Amino acid sequence: MSKILIRGADVLGGGPRDVLIDGGTVAAVGAGLDADGADEVVEAAGKVLLPGLVDLHTHLREPGREDSETVLTGTRAAASGGYTAVFAMANTFPVADTAGVVEQVYRLGREHGYCDVQPIGAVTVGLEGRQLAELGAMHESAAGVTVFSDDGKCVDDAVIMRRALEYVKAFGGVVAQHAQEPRLTEGAQMNEGVVSAELGLGGWPAVAEESVIARDVLLAEHVGSRVHICHLSTAGSVEIVRWAKSRGIAVTAEVTPHHLLLTDELVRSYDPVYKVNPPLRTERDVLALRQALADGTIDIVATDHAPHPHEDKDCEWAAAAMGMVGLETALSVVQETMVETGLLDWAGVADRMSFAPARIGRSDGHGRPVSAGEPANLTLVDTAYRGRVDPAGFASRSRNTPYEGRELPGRVTHTWLRGKATLVDGKLT
């Protein structure tokens, strides 16, 4: 493997440094590093260098829904967005509830090589919420699963949830909960509130999320296990997680980029691109989520990258699938909502989008400091760039982005996975 000198990059926003990559490792970080012997020099003055991003919540759809996404196209999208590792959710066809399926996804990720793919195992067989899946076998498999989730569905049975928390505690795993009380959201189409009342669409109340989170943090405290809250979306959920952390409960939480930026007012357009699970909430919720991410109540940003083919979104609102693609725009949205508002600096972004998700998912080799001896998983960002989102240029197989035509800041120019460039000058290698 080659030697690469990244010259003059602003490392985590802490000032310009040179970074030398030798093979798969960061060999040196400092000022005025000698370029002699380097096979390539990347001029990075004015750009920010971050550790490779880690997404704890990605839908790659393979096996079973390759019309939406594949491991190849999804990891290409990840590399385009600055990610070097993604955790692939279990709601595939067949469901990733056995060692065989998680190993298939894991090996596809290794084969394609654009980023590391860590499968998430289902909590229950078939995501049906009635019987625990093969948690131990998935953990002991080649995939080494540590995160388990029925995402797309809630583990609504308290006994099943307790058993899952008890089981994963034995090997330091974590249950990632899709917090949605199903009885309170039957027929729901959007956030319950003023806009849903005016539009006559079935409302999804905040309490449907908050009640499950409250139950699960208490279960985690009782069992002494770890629980992670997927795509937290309401101000009330923030307060519950904040309270739980104050008690020392082992709870972590994520927020999506779209819940940091978009509100339910957009649903007035009836454009199904804004239909997502959980739904877009109010401006008050958005501001509460931003503040909670800034103060650490919410630990990470996770994309909930949810690709769908054109026909599943180009239809009437009620028939449309829920979800948005997000891997290729996540960092730009975080720059706009958190950095340019002064709520986070770039070191904070590195924590929320690399260090913390890697720590929660026990992802070895990722979320590491940009320092000598560490794996060369790196992302270079042109933070001065501004441009309009054009999904025609996405690497993802799907185009269901809510940002089409919207101007966003920042652009990932380079991504390195263990010293190998997966993205150069904004183009996949």
N, C-alpha and C positions, 0 to 999 in steps of 0.2 A: 504494500500500500504506500501511497505517496505522502510527502511532507507538504503541508499547506500552511502558509503564513497569512493570518487575517490581520491586516495592518490598520491600526488606529480606531478600532471599534470601541464604542462606549459600552463597557462591560457592565451589564445590569444597571445602566444609568449611573455608574459610579465614576465615570471619567474614561478618557481614551487609553487603551492598552493594545498591545500586540498579543496575539494568541497563536502559538505554533502547535499545529496538529502533526503528530508523527504516528502513522498507522492509524490505529483506532483510539489513540489516547491523546489528551492534551499534554504536550511535552513541556511547555513553558508559557507563562503569562507575565508580561512586563512591558517596559517602554524601550523602544529602539532595538527590538530583537533583530538579529542578523538574518537577512533573507538568503544568504549564501547556503546552497544545498537544498533550498525549498523548490519543490517541483511546480508550485503555483503560488502566486501572491494575490490575495483578494483585498483590494483597496476598500476599506470599510469606514473611512472618516465620516462622521455625522450619522452613522447608523448604530443601532443598539444591538448588542449581542446578548442573547438569552440562552439558558439551558434549553435543550429540546423540550417542547411542550408535551404534556401527558394528558390525555383525555380519558377520564374514568367512566364515560358514558357515551358509547358510539354504537350505532346500529349498522352492521355491515351486511345484513340480510342473507348472506350465504351461510349454510345451504338453504335452498328453497325459494328464495325471492330474488334470484339473480337478475330479474327484469328491473329491480329497483337499484341494486348495488351488488358488488362482489367484493371479496376480500382485496382483490387487485385494485379495482377502481376506488374503493374506499380508502385504502392505504395510500394511493396516489393523491387523493384529495387531502388526506392527513398531512403528507409531506408538503403539499402546496401551502397548507396553512401553518407550517412550522412545527408540526407534531412529529415526534420520534417514537411514540408509543401510544397505543389506544387500547382500551378495554372494550371488548365486543359483547354486547348484550345477548341474552340467551333466547330471545323470542324469534327463533328461526324455525324452519320447517325441514326436518324434525327439530323439535326443541332441544337446546343444548342442556339436557338433563342427565346425560351419561358420559362416561369417560371417552367413549368412542367419538361422540360428536365434538366435544371440546378439543380433543386431540386433532380432529380434522381441521378445525378452524385455526388452531395454533400452527399446524404444519403448513397450511396455506399462507399464513403470514410470513413464516420463515422462508418459504419458497419465493415469494414475490419481492420481499426485501426493501420495500419503501419505508416501512416503520415496523416496530415490533408490535405484535398482536397478542394480547393477553385475553383469552376467553373468560367471560363471566358465566358461571353455572347457574342453572335454574334452582330456585329454592324448592319447588314442588314439581312432581311429575306432570309433564305436559302443561305447566303453568296453571294447573287446575285448582290449586290450593287445598288439596285433600290429603296428599301423601308426600312426605319428604322425598326429594330426589336423592341420587347417589352422591351426597356431598363429600363423603370421605374418599370415594373412588375417584371423583373428579379432582380433588386436591392431590391425591397420590399419583395421578396420571402424569404423562409427559408435559401436559399443559400447566400443572401445578396451580390449579385454581385456588384463589384466596378470597374472591368476591363472589357473592351469590345474590341473585335478584330475579324476581318474577316480573321485572319492569314491563310495562304495558298493562299489567294487572297488579292489584294490591294483594299482599298476603293478609287477607282480612280476618282470618281465623286466629284468635289470640293464642290458642293452644299450639297451633302449627308454628306460629311466629316464635313462641317461647322455645319450642323444641329446636327450631333452626338456630336460634341464638345460643342455646346450650351446646349444640353439636359443633358449630364452628369455633366456639371458644377453645375447644381442645387443641386446635392447631393455629390459633391466632387469626382466624378468618373474620370476615365481616359480612353482615346481611345488609344489602342496599334496598331500601324500601321505596316502592312507588306508593306514596301516601294518598290513597283515594278510597274513601268509604263508598263501596259500590251502590248501596241502597240510597245514599244521598245524592248520587249523580246519575241516576237512571234517566235516560233521555236528554242529558245535558249537552248543550252545544257550545256554550261559551261561559264566561264568568257571570255569576249571578250578581246583578246590580242594576244600576239605572239604565245602562245601555241595553242589557238583555230584556228589561221590561219594555223599553221603547221599541225594540225590534221584534218582540214577541218570540224570542228564541229561548229554549229551555236553559235555565241557569244552573251553574256549577258553583255551589256556595263554598266560601273559604273554609268553613267549618268541616267540610268533607276531607280536606287535607289536614287541618289542624288537629282534629280529633284522633286521627291515626298516629300522627307524630307524638301526641301526648301519651297515648297508650304505649307506643313502642319505646320511648325513652324510659318510661317506668319499667317496662319489661327488661330492657337492657340493664337498668340499675339493679333489678332484682336478681338477674342471672349473673351479672358481672361480665357482660360480653359487649362487643362493639356493634353499633348500629349506625348506618349511614343513610341520610335522607336524600333521595334523588330529587332533582329539579324543584327545590323549595320555591314557592311562588307568592306567598302572602306575608303581610306585615305581622299577622298573628302567629304564623309559623316561626318567624324570626324570634318572637318573644318567648315561645316555648323552648326553642333550641337554646336561647340565651340563658333561660332559667335552668335548663338541664345541665348546661356546662358549668353554671355556678355551683351546682351540687356535685360536680365531679363525675357526672355520667359520661361514659365513653361514646359520645355521639359526635358525628361529623355531618356536614351538610354541603350540598352543592347548589349553585344557581346557574341557569343557562344564560348565554349572551342575550337571547331574545327577551327574556324576562327582565333584563337590565335596561332595555331600551324601548320596547314596544308596549302599548297599552290596549285595552279592550275597545277604545274609541275607533281603532282601525277596522273592527268588525262591521262597522256601519257600511263599509264598502261591499259587504257580502263576498269578498274575495276569499276563496278557500285557502289561499296561501297563508292566511292568518289563523287558520284552525289548527290548534295544537293542544297537546295533553301534557301537563295541566294547561288551562287556557291562559291567554293574556289577561292580566289583571289591571288594576287601576293605577293612576299616576302615584297615588299614595303608596301603594305596594311597591312600585318600581323604586321610589326614593328610599323606602325602608330596606329593600334588598341591597341597593348600592351601599348604604351606610353599614349594613351588617357585613357585607363583603369587606369593606374597608376596615372595620374594627375586629374582624376575625371571627365573628359569630358564625358567619358562613365561611367555610374553610376553602372552598375551591370554586372555580368556574369549570363546568362540564358542558359539552356542546349539546348533548341529546340529539346528535346528528341522525335525522330520521328521513332517509330518502324514500320517495314514492315516484312511480312512473307518472307520466303526464296525465293519463286518463283517470288516475285516482284523485287528481286535484282539479282537473278541467271539467268540473261538473257543478251541480247545485250544492250549496253549503251543507245541507243535511246529509248528502250522500258522500261527501268528501272524506278522505282519510285525514287523520290527525298527524301533524308532524312537519318539521322543517329541516332542511340540510343546514349544517353549521360549521363544518370543519374548516372551510376555506375563508370564512369571514369572522370567526370568533375573536381573533386577536385584534382585528380592526374595531369591532364593537366594544371590546374592553378598553381599547385606547380612547375611544370617544366618550364612553360613559364613566370611566374610572380615572384614567390618566389625565385627560384634558380637563376634567372637572376638579382635579387636585385631590381626589380621594385616595389614589394609590400612586406611588412612584414605580419605576420599572423593576426595582428590587421586589416590590410588593406583587407586581404582576408575575414575576418569576416564581414567587412563593405560591400564589393562588393557581397558577397554570402549569407548574412543573414540580416544585419541591413537595407541596402538600398532597397532590393527587398520587404521586409516586409513593409517598409514605403511607397513605391510606390503603393503596392497593398492593403494597409490599413489592413494588416493581424494581428489582435489582438493576443497577446500572443506569437508571433514569432518575431525573430530579436530583442531579448531583451538582456541586459547585463548579463554576468555570475556573478550575485551578489545575496546576500540574499534577499529573498522575490520575486524573479523573477520565472516565470515558468521554470521547469526543462526540457527544450528542448535543448539537448546537443549532441555534436558529438566529439568523441575521435579519434585522428588520429596518427598513427604510421608513422611519417614523414621520418624515416630512412629506411623504407622498400623500396625495389625495386623489381619489378617482371614483368613478361611478361603478357600481357592481354590475357586471355583465355575466349572467349565468351561462351564456354560450361558451365561455372560456373555462368553465369548471372542469376539474378532473373527475368529479363525481359523475356517476351514471345518471343521476337525477338532477332536476333543476328547480325544485320547490323551495326557493329562497324568498323570504319576505323583504329582502333588501334590493331586489332588482331595480336598477336605475337610481338608487340612493347613493349619495356621495359619502364615503367613509374614509377615515384616515388610515395611513400605515399600509405597508406591503411587505410581505416576507420575500426576501430576495434569494436567500440561501438556507438550505437545511442540510445538516450532516448527521448521518447515523453511523456511530462508531467510526468517524473519520471519512466515511464514504459519502460523497455528495449525492443527495437525492433530488435537490432543487438547486439550480444555478441560474442566477439572473432572472429569477421568476419562472424558469422553465424546468420541467421535470427531466431528469437525466435518464 
